[in-house]
Amino acid sequence: MDEAARFPRRARLLKPAEFKAVFGRGVRIHERGLTAVGAANTLAHARLGLAISKKALPLSVDRNRLKRQIREIFRLKHRSLPAVDLVVLAKPGIAQLTAAQRRQSLERLWTRIAALSVPASSAAPSSSSAATRS
């Protein structure tokens, strides 16, 4: 399988400390039913982490389906994303969205992330990063 079409281990956030770092210094992007937290990384590629709670989607089959959808879109679009660590969270209202609405929200989220210029200085705090954070 082509490397560009895979979702390799290096493209994932795996450790609790990696998630904590993103939540601690990341920029939040809200979309219908979803929130993404992005923070610049020192790598040359984007990485993805998922935090889909039972509160947002009580049934495990629904949580797993959403995770597969998010991973699939990330796998297809990660080349267009800046070098950021992303954590995608589901909001409780996502359960009321249809599959098509979820996919549309995910597409808009990736478009906004790709357009986002997460400052490289957020990896190392400086006076300019405070002005660009929301």
One Martini backbone bead per residue (centre of mass of N, CA, C, O) as a GRO file, in nm:
protein
  134
    1MET     BB    1   0.098   0.035   0.020
    2ASP     BB    2   0.078   0.353   0.010
    3GLU     BB    3   0.201   0.585   0.226
    4ALA     BB    4  -0.024   0.808   0.173
    5ALA     BB    5  -0.270   0.583   0.240
    6ARG     BB    6  -0.184   0.573   0.529
    7PHE     BB    7  -0.190   0.513   0.908
    8PRO     BB    8   0.059   0.564   1.081
    9ARG     BB    9   0.204   0.576   1.388
   10ARG     BB   10   0.342   0.867   1.338
   11ALA     BB   11   0.026   0.991   1.300
   12ARG     BB   12  -0.001   0.952   1.617
   13LEU     BB   13  -0.143   0.988   1.924
   14LEU     BB   14  -0.043   0.796   2.226
   15LYS     BB   15   0.025   0.974   2.468
   16PRO     BB   16  -0.079   1.151   2.735
   17ALA     BB   17   0.135   1.380   2.704
   18GLU     BB   18   0.048   1.462   2.416
   19PHE     BB   19  -0.237   1.549   2.486
   20LYS     BB   20  -0.166   1.756   2.707
   21ALA     BB   21  -0.005   1.947   2.524
   22VAL     BB   22  -0.239   2.023   2.339
   23PHE     BB   23  -0.436   2.129   2.557
   24GLY     BB   24  -0.233   2.345   2.678
   25ARG     BB   25  -0.148   2.491   2.363
   26GLY     BB   26  -0.404   2.500   2.201
   27VAL     BB   27  -0.624   2.540   1.930
   28ARG     BB   28  -0.963   2.601   1.884
   29ILE     BB   29  -1.208   2.418   1.680
   30HIS     BB   30  -1.537   2.471   1.574
   31GLU     BB   31  -1.797   2.235   1.508
   32ARG     BB   32  -2.052   2.055   1.429
   33GLY     BB   33  -2.004   1.821   1.694
   34LEU     BB   34  -1.703   1.948   1.696
   35THR     BB   35  -1.358   1.941   1.822
   36ALA     BB   36  -1.043   2.102   1.771
   37VAL     BB   37  -0.701   2.055   1.874
   38GLY     BB   38  -0.418   2.266   1.798
   39ALA     BB   39  -0.056   2.201   1.771
   40ALA     BB   40   0.246   2.254   1.722
   41ASN     BB   41   0.516   2.081   1.573
   42THR     BB   42   0.852   1.940   1.507
   43LEU     BB   43   0.748   1.808   1.272
   44ALA     BB   44   0.658   1.722   0.918
   45HIS     BB   45   0.374   1.635   1.052
   46ALA     BB   46   0.073   1.520   1.119
   47ARG     BB   47  -0.133   1.448   1.413
   48LEU     BB   48  -0.361   1.208   1.573
   49GLY     BB   49  -0.634   1.244   1.809
   50LEU     BB   50  -0.882   1.079   2.020
   51ALA     BB   51  -1.198   1.207   2.196
   52ILE     BB   52  -1.458   0.981   2.259
   53SER     BB   53  -1.737   0.992   2.440
   54LYS     BB   54  -2.012   0.862   2.603
   55LYS     BB   55  -2.163   1.130   2.621
   56ALA     BB   56  -2.173   1.178   2.311
   57LEU     BB   57  -2.160   0.843   2.257
   58PRO     BB   58  -2.304   0.574   2.403
   59LEU     BB   59  -2.245   0.395   2.161
   60SER     BB   60  -1.987   0.209   2.046
   61VAL     BB   61  -2.060   0.195   1.745
   62ASP     BB   62  -2.064   0.508   1.712
   63ARG     BB   63  -1.780   0.572   1.808
   64ASN     BB   64  -1.629   0.391   1.601
   65ARG     BB   65  -1.741   0.519   1.346
   66LEU     BB   66  -1.631   0.804   1.395
   67LYS     BB   67  -1.335   0.725   1.412
   68ARG     BB   68  -1.317   0.613   1.124
   69GLN     BB   69  -1.394   0.876   0.981
   70ILE     BB   70  -1.166   1.051   1.090
   71ARG     BB   71  -0.927   0.875   0.996
   72GLU     BB   72  -0.995   0.878   0.693
   73ILE     BB   73  -0.976   1.182   0.646
   74PHE     BB   74  -0.691   1.213   0.751
   75ARG     BB   75  -0.554   1.016   0.555
   76LEU     BB   76  -0.640   1.190   0.296
   77LYS     BB   77  -0.545   1.500   0.431
   78HIS     BB   78  -0.257   1.522   0.578
   79ARG     BB   79  -0.085   1.664   0.349
   80SER     BB   80  -0.254   1.952   0.387
   81LEU     BB   81  -0.139   1.976   0.662
   82PRO     BB   82   0.007   2.099   0.905
   83ALA     BB   83   0.243   2.085   1.167
   84VAL     BB   84   0.029   1.906   1.373
   85ASP     BB   85  -0.148   1.852   1.667
   86LEU     BB   86  -0.447   1.651   1.697
   87VAL     BB   87  -0.765   1.684   1.868
   88VAL     BB   88  -1.067   1.503   1.861
   89LEU     BB   89  -1.394   1.605   1.960
   90ALA     BB   90  -1.705   1.520   2.092
   91LYS     BB   91  -2.017   1.633   2.101
   92PRO     BB   92  -2.325   1.564   2.223
   93GLY     BB   93  -2.479   1.655   1.941
   94ILE     BB   94  -2.378   1.429   1.734
   95ALA     BB   95  -2.611   1.214   1.760
   96GLN     BB   96  -2.821   1.395   1.576
   97LEU     BB   97  -2.656   1.338   1.338
   98THR     BB   98  -2.601   1.253   1.041
   99ALA     BB   99  -2.377   1.110   0.841
  100ALA     BB  100  -2.362   1.350   0.643
  101GLN     BB  101  -2.321   1.573   0.860
  102ARG     BB  102  -2.062   1.461   0.976
  103ARG     BB  103  -1.894   1.470   0.719
  104GLN     BB  104  -1.927   1.775   0.676
  105SER     BB  105  -1.794   1.861   0.942
  106LEU     BB  106  -1.523   1.727   0.883
  107GLU     BB  107  -1.455   1.879   0.626
  108ARG     BB  108  -1.460   2.163   0.755
  109LEU     BB  109  -1.246   2.110   0.967
  110TRP     BB  110  -1.009   2.046   0.771
  111THR     BB  111  -1.018   2.313   0.622
  112ARG     BB  112  -0.959   2.491   0.874
  113ILE     BB  113  -0.692   2.356   0.949
  114ALA     BB  114  -0.541   2.404   0.681
  115ALA     BB  115  -0.576   2.725   0.713
  116LEU     BB  116  -0.432   2.706   0.961
  117SER     BB  117  -0.176   2.893   1.143
  118VAL     BB  118   0.012   2.744   1.348
  119PRO     BB  119   0.232   2.851   1.552
  120ALA     BB  120   0.558   2.761   1.605
  121SER     BB  121   0.577   2.915   1.889
  122SER     BB  122   0.392   2.712   2.056
  123ALA     BB  123   0.629   2.520   2.125
  124ALA     BB  124   0.763   2.806   2.204
  125PRO     BB  125   0.726   3.048   2.404
  126SER     BB  126   0.597   3.377   2.315
  127SER     BB  127   0.478   3.692   2.247
  128SER     BB  128   0.333   3.613   1.966
  129SER     BB  129   0.141   3.372   2.061
  130ALA     BB  130  -0.070   3.536   2.229
  131ALA     BB  131  -0.202   3.691   1.976
  132THR     BB  132  -0.298   3.407   1.812
  133ARG     BB  133  -0.479   3.319   2.027
  134SER     BB  134  -0.824   3.200   2.126
   0.00000   0.00000   0.00000
